[in-house]
Structure formats: structure tokens, C-alpha cells
Amino acid sequence: MTTLVIDAGQSIVGIYEVERGEYVPYRGHDMAVAIGRIQTADEVVTYNGELYDFEQLGRLAGMEGDLPIRGKHIDMQRMCWAPIFGSSLSRTYLRHFAECPAFPFGQIESRSDDYEDSNQRDVYMTWKLWELWREGKLNLVGDNYLYH
């Protein structure tokens, strides 16, 4: 089983592979590798992926609409907040944790700007919310988190 926690930006796709405990940022030509990994994963976890990430990934792949995937998609925004729209990832994360580390997966040598730091933090926060959801410990107003 391959579970990927992802965050897609305008010029970066960050992927944390749960089973390997490894975060990798993809940029430029490496985006094709990221898209291939996402399309073939057994489970893909996002925060607001239904409204942003999959459309952005489709655009990065040169297609109209959402990127199709083979596996199951879990959108933590929907899990935490449905049936209402919900809140930002940062505010949702802070409802459960004191703070997010500056470099949760460690500083990356290839890092060229703060955009990669932000991506790393978003992937980390999504992963930690997913872990709580899997343990049945989310404490938010939505009702979808009960159905895991």
C-alpha cells in the first residue's frame, strides 16, 4: 500500500510517502515524476484537494480539469469540516496542535526559497491531521470524520 500526502502549488508539488517516512519536493521537469506517483498511489491525502490540488495537478500535467488517480482520495478539509466549507489548513491544524515546526521534515539542501518551506509545512500539517483522523481523534464541527 502506498499512501501519499501531497500539496500542489503553482510551481511545486510536495509529496510525503507515509510508508517510507520521506518528503520530496518536485519542481520543473520533476513534476512529471510527482504526477506519475500521485496517479498510481493507493491512497492520496490532501487538504482542499477537491477544490484546488487535483485541478492544479491536472493543469501541471497539461490537461483540462482534475488529475485522474487510480487510488482513494481523502480530502482532510472535507473530513474535518463537511458539510460546511471549513477553515484554512493552518487554523484547522492549530485546533489540534500547539504549532507546526519551521522545518518539519528537516531543511532541504536544494531549497531555493521560502515557497518550498511553506509546501513542506502544508504537507506536514495535512499528514498530522490525517493521522488524527485515522485514530478517530479529530475534534471539529464536520461530520465526515466519523466515517473512517
C-alpha positions in Angstrom: 0.0 0.0 0.0 1.3 3.4 -0.9 -0.1 6.4 0.9 1.0 9.9 -0.3 0.2 13.1 1.5 0.5 15.9 -1.1 0.3 19.6 -1.6 0.3 21.2 -5.0 1.4 24.8 -5.6 1.8 26.8 -8.7 5.4 25.7 -9.2 5.9 22.9 -6.7 4.4 19.6 -5.7 5.4 18.2 -2.3 4.9 14.5 -1.5 5.3 12.7 1.8 5.2 8.9 1.4 3.8 7.6 4.7 5.3 4.1 4.4 8.8 5.4 3.8 8.6 8.5 6.0 10.1 10.6 3.2 9.1 14.1 2.0 10.2 15.1 -1.6 9.6 18.4 -3.2 9.2 18.3 -7.0 9.7 21.3 -9.3 10.3 21.9 -13.0 10.8 18.7 -15.1 10.5 16.6 -12.0 6.7 17.4 -11.8 6.0 14.6 -14.2 7.5 12.2 -11.7 5.3 13.6 -9.0 2.2 13.4 -11.1 3.0 9.8 -12.0 3.5 8.9 -8.3 0.2 10.5 -7.4 -1.8 8.8 -10.2 -0.6 5.4 -9.2 -0.7 5.6 -5.4 -3.2 3.5 -3.5 -4.2 6.5 -1.3 -3.7 10.2 -1.8 -4.3 12.6 1.1 -4.8 16.4 0.6 -6.2 19.4 2.3 -8.6 21.1 -0.1 -7.6 18.8 -2.9 -11.2 18.5 -4.2 -11.3 22.3 -4.8 -7.6 23.0 -5.7 -4.9 20.4 -5.7 -6.3 18.0 -8.3 -7.2 20.8 -10.6 -3.8 22.3 -10.2 -2.2 18.9 -10.8 -4.3 18.5 -14.0 -3.1 21.9 -15.2 0.6 20.9 -14.5 0.0 17.7 -16.4 -1.3 19.7 -19.4 -4.9 18.6 -19.2 -8.2 20.3 -18.5 -9.9 19.5 -15.2 -8.8 17.4 -12.3 -5.9 14.9 -12.5 -7.4 11.4 -12.5 -6.0 9.0 -9.9 -6.2 5.2 -9.5 -6.4 5.2 -5.7 -8.6 6.5 -3.0 -8.6 10.3 -2.3 -9.0 11.6 1.2 -9.5 15.4 1.5 -8.8 16.4 5.1 -10.7 19.6 4.7 -13.9 17.6 3.8 -13.1 15.2 6.6 -12.8 18.0 9.2 -15.5 20.4 8.1 -18.2 18.9 5.8 -20.9 19.8 5.3 -19.8 23.4 5.7 -16.8 24.8 3.7 -14.4 24.9 6.6 -11.3 26.8 7.5 -7.7 27.1 6.4 -5.2 24.4 6.9 -3.2 26.4 9.4 -6.3 27.2 11.6 -7.5 23.7 11.4 -4.1 22.3 12.4 -3.9 24.8 15.3 -7.2 23.4 16.7 -5.3 20.2 17.4 -1.6 21.0 17.8 0.3 23.9 19.5 2.4 24.8 16.5 4.0 23.5 13.3 7.8 23.1 13.3 9.6 25.5 10.9 11.2 22.6 9.0 9.1 19.5 10.0 10.9 17.2 7.6 14.3 18.9 8.1 15.9 21.6 6.0 16.4 20.7 2.4 19.7 21.5 0.8 18.2 22.2 -2.6 15.8 24.7 -1.1 15.8 27.9 -3.2 13.2 30.0 -1.4 10.5 30.1 1.3 7.9 28.6 -1.1 9.4 25.2 -0.5 9.3 25.7 3.3 5.6 26.6 3.0 4.9 23.5 0.9 6.8 21.3 3.4 4.7 22.7 6.3 1.4 22.2 4.5 2.3 18.6 3.7 3.2 18.1 7.3 0.1 19.7 8.7 -2.1 17.6 6.4 -0.3 14.4 7.4 -0.7 15.1 11.1 -4.5 15.8 10.6 -4.8 12.6 8.6 -3.1 10.7 11.4 -5.6 12.0 13.9 -8.5 11.2 11.6 -7.2 7.6 11.2 -7.1 7.4 15.1 -10.6 8.8 15.3 -9.3 11.8 17.3 -10.4 14.8 15.2 -12.5 17.3 17.2 -14.1 19.6 14.6 -17.6 20.6 13.6 -17.9 18.5 10.5 -19.4 15.1 10.4 -17.4 13.2 7.8 -14.6 12.4 10.1 -16.8 9.8 11.8 -16.8 7.7 8.6 -13.3 6.4 8.6 
